[in-house]
Amino acid sequence: MIMEARKIRLLMTLRRSGITDTQVLGAIERVPREVFIPATFHDQAYEDMALPIGMGQTISQPMVVARMTQALEVTDRHKVLEIGTGSGYQAAVLAKLCRRLYTIERHKELLDIAVERLETLRVRNVTALAGDGTKGWPEQAPFERILVTAAHGGDEPPKALTDQLAVGGLLVIPMGDEKRKQRVVRYRRMDDGLEREDLWPVRFVPLLPDTQDGAQRMKASS
């Protein structure tokens, strides 16, 4: 009962702060955030804050998840690529909205735990891979939507990701590094290039290349 009251309070906060997409709000309402965080932080599951999940990583605050998901404009017709599985929480929210989700995490240990959580919740439309997110997932391209949950320090988004974006598709990615202020940027791929739209300031861990050896795949339903 206490947890449910906290969730309702969080949803009201999201609405007051500009999250108007009822599908996004519904997805956040239906995904139990406490499943994706260590038990010691369960009492803070529905506070609007980032929480540690191990290996120097965090689960993003619900407001960031909601805003980035809303900016992605996902529908149930879309094939989506997520870079940075982390706890699996953002993946679970996206899976409620899209046709199929492909998610990549460079830390295999984190990915294994995230996959277990998604399987426990019977999320069936996700395929997960331990790998270098900066390279995307060319075997499954093109994607109608791509979401990156780590900050890219370059002036342009990773070319591998924009190459894998369908024409008319959207890429939502934090841009900037420790020296430059980070901003969430939305790119739309057009026939003749990319349209860029700067959205809001944010703070994410950096998007890093390379990965540990080995892969973990979560089989998606047909």
Disulfide bonds with the S-S distance in Angstrom:
none
